[in-house]
């Protein structure tokens, strides 16, 4: 249902949340099922390279990943908020601590990672005086530090570039996606010199999502389009089509395997040059394909 045809805002929101539209006297589902990936046998992978990349949402082309609005005409969540909500309500279950996908994270573990409650000095003094605090005093003297969607402006992705021998094409398969934000345990904490312990530029991985498990959610979530609020482009569409700008920070192929900043320390220009070198190496894979 379009807002132009809705009888009331409540009815419109109800239809939108249910993923149903009315056609004549019937209700029809508009839920999307993502196109399944084809099965790839190892013997058909002629050459491959796994790369880790950073998506900076301050970059103009990446800003649709950051847009978060619960409006009437359009309802667009940021990619972080979308993943976080889906994890909490059980629609996404393959959530891990790091990019190796070995240690699972529960919603409670993620909540503990993005939120930290600290008793203020005044609260500690009051507790020492009275021995106990009322619920109202606990709320008054407790400082809550939380990484919210507006604070998550960096994403990480892990994926594989590979040459499929069956159709002689180089393809890309997204394997994982992570959100990065400030560590709440360091927010509001100051050192002996009175300076903050951590700067706003120091980010941690909040969680890693195994991408195939998130496709159902992302395929039914529309990306913000400032040229057309009724656009039906989904997050799954733009991620699989690589409609974003990235910087490679790690690869598993070629000289200097590992994180670029570890083997090229303290030289931002050289690190960017290495990122571009790896991109060129990926393109060369496709050129070399015709030599086999």
N, C-alpha and C positions, 0 to 999 in steps of 0.2 A: 504494500500500500504506500502510495506517495502522500506526503503531507498535504499536497494539493487536493487530495480526495478524502482526507480524514474527517470524520465527524467531530472528533475531539482529540486533544493532545494525548489523553490517557489511552484512548483506543489505538492511536497511532503507535505509541510506545509499546503497547501490549503486542500488537502485530509484529513490530520490528524485533522485539526480544524473542518471540516465538519462532521467527523465521518462516512465517506463513503469510500468504497473500490471498485475497478473495478474488476468484474468477467466476463471475456469474453467481450461482448459489453454492459453489464449492470452495473449500479452503485448500490451497495448493502450497506445498513446501517449496521454498526457494533455497534450501540448504545445498551447498556445493560439495561434491565429492572430488577431491583432488585426483588428477590424472596419475595413475600408478606408474612408478618407475619401471622400466623394463629390466628383466633379469640379465645380469652381466656375469659371464663366466670368467674366471681368472685368465684362462688361456686366450680370451678375446681382448684382454687389455694389453695393447702393444707396448705402451709406455705410460707412466703416470707420475704425478707429483702431488703431494699433500702440502697445502699452504695454509697458514693462519694469517688472518687479516684483521685490521681495525677499521671500523666504520665510525667516523667522527661526525656526529649529528650537527655540529656547528657548520659543516660544509652544506652549502645551499641545496645541492642535489639530494642530500641525505635527510633533509628536514622533515619529509613525510613520516619518517620513522619516529620522530620526536613529537609530532603534533598530538595533543591530547585534549579532547573536547567532548562534553556530553551535552550536545545541543538538541534542538528539536528537529531542524531540517536534516542535520547530519550528526552522526555519533561516531567519532573516530578516536580510538585509543592509541597511545604510543605503543610501539612494539614491546617495550619493557612491561608496560601495564597490562597488555594483552597476555603476555606469557605468565606474568605473576598471578593474574586472576585465574587463568586456566589451570595453573599448578594448584592453587588453593581449592578450586572446586573439583579437582580430580580429572579434568579433561586431558591434562598432560601429566604423565607419570614418569617418563624417562628423564629424570633430572639428576644431575651429578655435581660433584664438588669441583672437578677440573676437566680439562680437555681430553683426558684419557678415558673418561667415562667408566671409572672403576668404583668410586665411592658414591653411593646414592645419597640424595638429600631429601628429607621429608619436608612438607610445608612448614612444620614447626621449626626445623633446623634453619630454613631460609628466613623465617620471621625473626629468629634470634640473631641472624647474621645482618639483617638490615635495620634492626631497631635496638636501641640501648637506653635503659633508664638509669639515671644517676641521681642519687640523693644530694641535694645542695648542702653547702656548709651550714647554712642556717637550719636546715632540717636535721643534720647530725647533732647540732648543738641542742635543739629542742628535744631530740630523742634522748640525749644524755641527761637532760634536766628532768624530763617527765618519765622516762623509761618506756614510753609507748607513744604512738601517734594515732590520731583519728584518721579515718578514711579521707576526710576533707584536707587534713594537714598533709597526708601523704601525697595527694594530688597537688597541693600548693607547693610543696618543697621538692617535688620530683621533676627533674629536667629530662625531657624525652628527646632523644636524638634519633632521627630516622632518615634513611635514604628513600626519598620519594621519587616519583616519576620525573619531576622537573629537574632532579639532580643527576639523572642517568642520561648522559649525553655521549657515551661511548659504548659501542657494541663490539664484540669479537665474533668472528666466524671461522669455522674450520671446514675445509672442503678439499676435494680431489679433482685435479685436472687429469684427464686420461684420454688416450686414443683408442677408440673402439674399432677393432680390426674388421668387424662385420660390415660396417657401413663407411669405413675410412673417414671418420670424423673425430675431431677433438671435442670432448664434452666436459661439462663441469657438474659435479654432484656435491651439494651442500650436506655436510655431516653433522655439524653442531653450531649452536649459536649461544652466546653468553652476554649478559649485561654487566657493565662495570659501574661502580659508584664508590663514593667515599665510605670508609670503614666507620660506622657509627660509634665503635668503641673508642675511637680517637677524637671524635667530635667534642668540642667544649673542654678538652683536656689541655692543660698548659704546663710547660716545663719550668724549671727553677728560674729561668730568665724571663718568665712571663709571656713567652712566645708560644703559639699553638704547637702541639706536638707534631701534628700532621698538616700539610698544606692541602688545599683543595684539589691540587693536581695529582695527589697520591691516591690511586684508585685500586680497588680489589675486585676480583671476579665474584659477583654475588651468587651466580649459579650458572651451570652449563646445561642446555637442553639438547637432547639428541633430536636433530631436526626432523627425521621421518615421523617421529611420534607427534610432532606439533603441526604437521601439515593440515590435518582436518580442521584444526582451530584457525590456522592462518588463511586457509582457503575460504573461510566464511567470515573474514574480517576485512572490511574495505579500507583502503589507504586514503588518507586525506588528499584531495585534489583541489587546489585553489581555483582552478579554471572551471570545474564542474563538480558541485557538491553531491550530485547524484551519480558520480562515476562508480563503476563496479569493479575497478582494479583492486585485486586483493594483495595481501602481504605475500602469499605464496607465489603469486604471479611475478612480482617485482624481484623477489629473492631468487627464484629460479632463473629469471631472465637477467640477473645481475645488473639491475638498474640502480646502481649506487656507486659511490666512489670509495675506494679503500686504499690503505697502505699495508703492504705485506710486512709482517714483523717476525715471521718464522717460516722455515720450510724444512722438509725432510730429505731434500735431494741436492746434490752438488756440494761444492766446497763450503766449509763453514756451516755445517748442519747445526740447527738450533736457533735460539733467539738472536736476532741480528745485533741488538744492543749489547749482548754478552761478548760477541767476538769482534765487534767494532764499538768499543766503549767511548763515551765522551766526545762524540763527533756526529752531530745531528745530520750534517750535510752528507757525510759518508754513509750514514745509515739509510738515508733516502736514496742515495745512489745504488746501494746494495739492493734495496727494495725494487728499484727499476730494473736492475740486472736480473733479478729473479723473474720479473714479468717478461723480460726479453727472452729468458731461457724457456719460459712456458710457450711463448710464440714460436720459438725455434723448434720446439717439439713437433708442432704442426708442420713446419717446413720440412723437417727430417722425415716425416711420415712417408713422403713420396719416394724416399731413397730405399725403402724396404721392398 
